[in-house]
Amino acid sequence: MTHRIETIAAHAGRAEKSPGQPVTPSISLSTTFFLAEPGQQEGHAYGRLSNPSRNGLERTLAALEGGASAAVFSSGCAAMHAVLQLLEPGHHLVACGDIYGGTYRLIERLVRPSGVDVDWVDMRAIDEVEQAMRPTTKMLWVETPTNPLLRIFDIAALCELAEGRGTTCVVDGTFATPILQRPLELGADIVVHSMSKYLNGHSDVVAGAVVARSSELSDRIRFIQQAGGAVLSPFDSYLVARGIKTLPLRMARHSESAQALAEWLVEQPQVLEVHYPGLPSHPEHALASKQMHGFGGMLSFELGGGLRGATEVLGRVRVFSVAESLGGVESLIGQPALMSHASMPKEFREARGVRDGLVRVSVGLEALEDLREDLARALQAS
């Protein structure tokens, strides 16, 4: 029986539903498991290969995304690195230029030196993506909505292009989560998540996930997970599963508050531009309305005064927390130029629109009025 996504989320992490089994998933801390006889594994054998707590979370993630299976990792970067290890020397990767700074660093510092050719492309223009592709192009890396400019790329069109070339299409769905966007249903081969963000939702776990559409890709990712060993601990698996139980409710509130805050920011004279796909003025608003089931809790806005002007505004907030990361119950605010995108060369990020005066906001679950008043106070002196 196929359940709706809210029901799947509410039951996150369960190993099985039978008499005598706990309603709340247990945490299995054992690193080793009994064998029937030497060399004969029935179920679990060793914690790096599988674990009841981790497996329950993986089944939930696969069901949420509609994939063949999921593999969870000790960080979002570890999950991305596992996917990028599908590439071999001589292969070509086409990635979106507006992208999380950590992904840029991973590709430029670890993947490119391994012999993989890389092109950074504005994926709003499908023809530019097509022109960048070669016979050796084995992967498209798509992040949408993007970090930090909230650009929206046409997943279905990009996946159709990739499929026609025999290229694996990977979508980073961290900002949207499977509640707001389901890339596998739009043709993607793989979805990656930093579960440290919305999936966990409480800023107390570092974790990542990979969900593959096909069994063949799932098996390859599972081998990388087990052989590489960057697995998620049982306790962290429990915490992420616990967070997922409230994911649909949290994403609805995040989206509602972010929409209202974005509409308010547009009216502020100190703000030059607001980036939020829920605004009708957003260039990809129509695409986001078609592709997503809500616009999410992330937004960014431009201030005059460059790096110093943005720093001064962040220095005056009191309800918002100046901190890395996103997707928690508390509202976070940051400067991509100095924080999430500091690993990008200045000329690279500015060429893609990530300027020094950009401020990124993760809208939490606080009262909207308090968030608005806090920003109003911070902006007044700018």
C-alpha positions in Angstrom: 0.0 0.0 0.0 1.4 3.4 -1.0 1.0 6.1 1.6 1.1 9.9 1.2 4.2 11.7 2.1 2.9 13.1 5.4 2.2 9.6 6.6 5.6 8.3 5.5 7.2 11.1 7.5 5.2 10.5 10.6 6.4 6.9 10.7 10.0 7.8 9.9 12.7 5.3 11.0 10.5 2.3 11.9 12.1 -1.0 11.3 8.8 -2.9 11.3 5.2 -2.7 12.5 4.3 -5.9 14.4 3.2 -6.8 17.9 5.8 -6.3 20.5 7.9 -3.9 18.4 8.5 -0.4 19.7 6.4 2.4 18.2 9.4 4.8 18.5 12.4 3.4 16.7 15.1 2.0 19.0 18.7 3.0 18.8 20.9 0.0 18.1 24.4 0.8 19.2 26.0 -2.6 18.7 28.9 -2.6 16.1 28.7 -6.4 15.5 25.9 -8.9 15.2 25.6 -12.7 15.7 26.2 -14.9 12.7 24.5 -18.3 12.2 27.9 -19.7 11.3 31.2 -18.3 9.9 30.7 -16.4 6.6 26.9 -16.7 6.8 25.3 -13.3 7.2 21.6 -13.1 8.0 20.5 -9.5 8.4 23.3 -7.5 10.0 26.9 -8.5 10.5 29.0 -5.3 11.1 28.0 -1.7 11.8 29.8 -0.2 8.8 27.9 -2.4 6.5 24.4 -2.0 8.0 22.7 -1.1 11.3 19.0 -1.4 12.2 18.7 2.3 13.1 20.4 3.5 9.9 18.5 1.1 7.8 15.2 2.3 9.1 16.1 5.9 8.2 17.3 4.8 4.8 14.0 3.1 4.0 12.1 6.2 5.1 14.2 8.4 2.8 13.7 6.1 -0.2 10.0 6.2 0.4 9.9 10.0 0.7 11.8 10.5 -2.6 10.3 7.5 -4.4 13.7 5.9 -5.0 15.0 2.3 -5.2 16.9 2.8 -2.0 18.8 5.4 0.0 22.3 5.5 1.6 23.1 7.9 4.5 26.5 9.4 5.3 28.3 11.2 8.1 27.9 14.6 6.3 26.3 16.2 3.3 29.7 16.6 1.7 30.4 12.9 2.3 27.2 12.1 0.5 28.1 14.3 -2.4 31.6 12.9 -2.6 30.2 9.4 -2.8 28.1 10.4 -5.8 31.1 12.2 -7.5 33.1 9.0 -7.1 31.0 7.5 -9.8 33.1 9.6 -12.2 36.4 8.4 -13.5 39.5 10.1 -15.0 38.6 11.4 -18.4 35.0 11.9 -17.6 33.4 15.3 -17.9 31.1 16.9 -15.3 28.8 19.9 -16.0 27.7 21.7 -12.9 25.6 24.7 -12.2 27.6 27.8 -11.4 25.4 29.2 -8.7 26.1 26.5 -6.1 26.9 26.0 -2.5 30.5 26.9 -1.7 31.3 23.6 -0.2 30.2 21.8 -3.3 32.4 24.1 -5.4 35.4 23.3 -3.1 34.7 19.6 -3.3 34.6 19.5 -7.1 37.5 21.9 -7.7 39.8 20.6 -5.0 39.1 16.8 -5.0 37.2 15.9 -8.2 39.0 18.0 -10.8 42.5 16.9 -9.6 41.5 13.2 -10.0 41.3 13.7 -13.8 37.7 14.7 -14.2 37.0 17.7 -16.5 34.6 20.3 -15.1 32.5 23.0 -16.7 30.4 25.5 -14.6 27.3 26.6 -16.5 24.2 28.8 -15.9 21.6 26.1 -16.0 18.7 28.6 -16.4 19.7 28.4 -20.1 19.2 24.8 -21.3 20.9 25.5 -24.6 24.1 26.5 -22.8 24.0 23.3 -20.9 23.6 21.4 -24.1 26.5 23.3 -25.7 28.7 22.4 -22.8 28.1 18.7 -23.0 30.6 16.4 -24.7 30.7 12.7 -25.6 32.6 12.2 -22.3 30.0 14.1 -20.2 28.9 11.5 -17.6 27.1 13.7 -15.0 25.0 16.9 -14.7 25.1 18.4 -11.2 22.0 20.5 -10.5 21.3 22.4 -7.4 17.8 23.9 -7.2 16.7 26.1 -5.5 20.3 27.3 -5.5 22.4 28.5 -2.6 22.4 31.5 -2.1 20.5 33.1 -5.0 17.4 30.9 -5.0 17.5 30.3 -8.7 15.3 27.6 -10.1 16.4 25.2 -12.8 14.0 23.1 -15.0 14.7 19.7 -13.6 12.5 17.8 -16.2 14.2 19.6 -19.1 17.7 19.0 -17.7 17.0 15.3 -17.0 15.6 14.8 -20.5 18.7 16.3 -22.0 20.9 14.1 -19.7 19.0 11.0 -20.6 19.4 11.6 -24.3 23.1 11.7 -23.8 23.4 8.8 -21.4 24.4 11.2 -18.7 23.5 10.8 -15.0 21.5 13.7 -13.7 22.1 14.5 -10.0 19.9 17.0 -8.1 20.8 18.6 -4.8 17.4 19.0 -3.1 18.6 20.3 0.3 16.7 23.6 0.2 13.4 22.1 -1.0 13.3 18.6 0.7 11.1 15.9 -0.7 8.1 17.7 0.8 8.4 20.6 -1.7 10.2 19.0 -4.6 10.6 15.4 -5.8 13.3 15.3 -8.5 13.2 11.6 -9.1 9.6 11.9 -10.3 10.8 14.6 -12.7 13.5 12.3 -14.2 16.5 12.7 -12.0 18.7 9.7 -11.4 20.0 10.7 -8.0 19.0 13.1 -5.3 21.5 14.3 -2.6 20.7 16.0 0.7 22.5 17.6 3.5 20.4 16.2 6.2 22.1 18.6 8.7 19.5 21.1 7.3 15.8 20.7 7.0 15.5 16.9 7.1 16.9 16.9 10.7 15.7 20.4 11.3 17.1 21.0 14.8 20.7 22.0 14.1 22.1 19.1 16.2 23.2 16.5 13.5 25.7 16.6 10.7 24.5 14.1 8.1 24.0 13.5 4.4 21.9 11.2 2.1 21.9 9.9 -1.4 18.7 8.5 -3.0 18.9 6.7 -6.4 16.1 6.0 -8.8 17.5 2.7 -10.1 18.7 -0.4 -8.4 21.9 -0.4 -10.4 22.9 3.1 -9.2 21.7 2.2 -5.7 24.1 -0.8 -5.6 27.0 1.4 -6.7 26.4 4.0 -4.1 25.9 1.4 -1.4 29.3 -0.1 -2.3 30.9 3.3 -2.0 29.2 3.8 1.3 30.2 0.5 2.8 33.7 0.4 1.4 34.5 4.1 2.1 33.0 3.9 5.6 31.6 7.4 6.0 28.4 6.1 7.5 26.0 7.8 9.8 26.0 6.7 13.5 23.0 5.0 15.0 22.2 7.9 17.3 22.4 10.5 14.5 20.2 8.2 12.4 17.6 8.2 15.2 17.8 12.0 15.5 17.3 12.6 11.8 14.3 10.1 11.7 12.9 12.0 14.7 13.2 15.3 12.9 11.6 13.9 9.7 8.4 13.2 11.7 7.6 16.9 11.8 9.1 17.8 8.4 5.8 18.5 6.6 4.6 20.8 9.3 7.9 22.6 9.6 8.2 23.1 5.9 4.7 24.6 5.7 5.6 27.1 8.5 9.1 27.9 7.1 7.5 28.6 3.7 4.7 30.7 5.0 7.0 32.9 7.1 9.6 33.2 4.4 7.0 34.3 1.9 5.7 37.0 4.2 9.2 38.2 5.1 10.2 38.3 1.4 7.2 40.4 0.6 8.0 42.8 3.5 11.7 43.1 2.5 10.8 44.1 -1.1 9.2 47.3 0.4 12.3 48.3 2.5 14.3 51.1 0.9 17.6 49.8 2.2 17.1 46.5 0.3 18.2 46.6 -3.4 16.8 43.2 -4.4 15.1 40.2 -2.8 15.7 36.6 -4.1 12.8 34.3 -3.3 11.0 32.1 -5.8 7.6 32.8 -4.2 7.7 36.4 -5.3 5.9 37.0 -8.6 8.9 39.2 -9.6 11.3 36.3 -9.3 12.5 35.4 -12.9 11.6 31.7 -12.4 8.5 32.1 -10.3 6.3 30.3 -12.9 8.7 27.4 -13.1 8.9 27.1 -9.3 5.1 27.2 -9.1 5.0 24.2 -11.5 8.0 22.3 -10.2 7.6 22.8 -6.4 4.9 22.3 -3.8 5.8 25.5 -1.9 8.7 27.9 -2.0 10.7 27.0 1.1 12.2 28.8 4.0 15.3 30.3 2.4 15.7 33.8 0.9 18.5 36.2 0.3 18.6 40.0 -0.3 21.1 42.6 -1.6 22.2 45.6 0.5 24.2 48.6 -0.6 27.5 49.3 1.1 29.2 46.0 0.1 30.8 43.8 2.6 30.9 46.3 5.4 27.3 47.4 5.0 26.1 43.8 5.2 28.4 43.1 8.2 27.0 46.0 10.0 23.4 44.9 9.5 24.2 41.4 10.8 25.9 42.9 13.8 22.6 44.5 14.9 20.2 41.5 14.7 19.1 40.0 18.0 16.4 37.4 17.2 18.2 36.0 14.1 21.4 34.1 14.9 24.6 34.9 12.9 25.7 31.4 12.2 26.6 28.9 9.5 24.1 26.3 8.2 20.3 26.5 7.6 17.1 24.7 8.0 16.7 24.7 11.8 13.8 25.8 13.9 15.8 29.0 14.7 16.3 31.7 12.2 19.8 32.1 10.9 21.4 34.9 9.0 24.7 35.1 7.2 27.0 36.7 4.6 27.8 34.2 1.8 30.9 36.2 0.8 32.4 35.6 4.3 30.7 32.3 5.3 29.0 29.7 3.1 30.8 30.8 -0.1 34.1 32.0 1.3 35.9 29.1 -0.4 34.9 30.4 -3.8 37.3 32.8 -5.5 35.8 36.3 -5.4 35.8 36.7 -9.2 34.0 33.4 -9.6 31.2 34.1 -7.2 30.7 37.7 -8.2 30.5 36.7 -11.9 27.6 34.5 -10.9 25.8 37.2 -8.9 27.0 36.4 -5.3 28.2 39.8 -4.4 29.7 41.2 -1.1 26.4 42.9 -0.1 24.3 39.7 -0.3 22.7 38.5 2.9 21.2 34.9 3.2 18.4 34.1 5.6 17.1 30.8 6.9 13.6 31.6 8.2 12.8 29.6 11.3 9.7 29.0 13.4 9.7 32.1 15.5 6.8 34.6 15.5 6.9 36.4 12.1 6.4 39.7 13.9 9.5 39.2 16.0 11.6 38.4 12.9 10.3 41.4 11.0 10.9 43.8 13.9 14.4 42.4 14.3 15.3 43.0 10.6 13.6 46.4 10.7 15.8 47.5 13.6 18.9 46.1 11.9 18.1 47.8 8.6 17.2 51.2 10.1 20.8 52.4 10.7 22.1 51.1 7.3 
